[in-house]
Amino acid sequence: MARTNPFTFFQQVRSEVAKVVWPTRNETLISTVMVLVMVIFASLFFLAADQIIQFFVGLILSIR
């Protein structure tokens, strides 16, 4: 692999960063809200599943 001098490297980095399409503030806000909503739904689902499993395991273990 050929060695690149630091000046050329940083020129190439700047060139590549200029090509990046950054999300708008609104897109970032919408994505953040969607992630939070999905986390809340997943948390509620797993809470319900855990409670149901706990109930049935308690039933099974108490039938001696």
N, C-alpha and C positions, 0 to 999 in steps of 0.2 A: 504494500500500500504506500502510495506516495505521500510524503510529508508536505503539509501546507503551512505556509508561514502564518503567524497569528493575524497579521493585517488582512490577508486574503480571507482567512477563516471568518473574521468578524464582519467583513463585507458580505460574505455569503449568508451569514446568519441574519444580518439586517435585511438582506434581499428576501429571504424566506419568511421572516416575520411580517414583512410588508404584504405578503400574499395571503396571510391569514385573514379569514372573514370572521370577525368577532361578533358575538350575538349582541343585539340591542338591549337596552335596559329593560324594555317591555318583555322581550323574549326570555330574559333571565328571570324576571319576576314571575312570569307564567310558569316556567319550568320549576322554579322553587316551590310555588304554591302546589303544583301537581305532585311533586315529590312528597310534600308534607301531607297532602290528602291521602296519597297511597300508603304512606307510613301509618297514618291513623287507622285506615281501613284494615291493613294487615295486622296491626296491634289488636284491634277489636276482634278480628277473626281468630287469632291465636289465643286470645283471652277466652273467648267462647269455647273453642276446641279444648283448651286446657281444663276449663270448668266441667265440660261434659265428660271428658276422660276421667277426671278426678272423681266425679259422681259415680260412674260405673265401676271404677276400681274400688271405691269405697263400698259399694254394694256387694261386689264379689268377695272382698276380703272380710266383710262382716257376716257372711253366711257360713258359719262354721258348724 
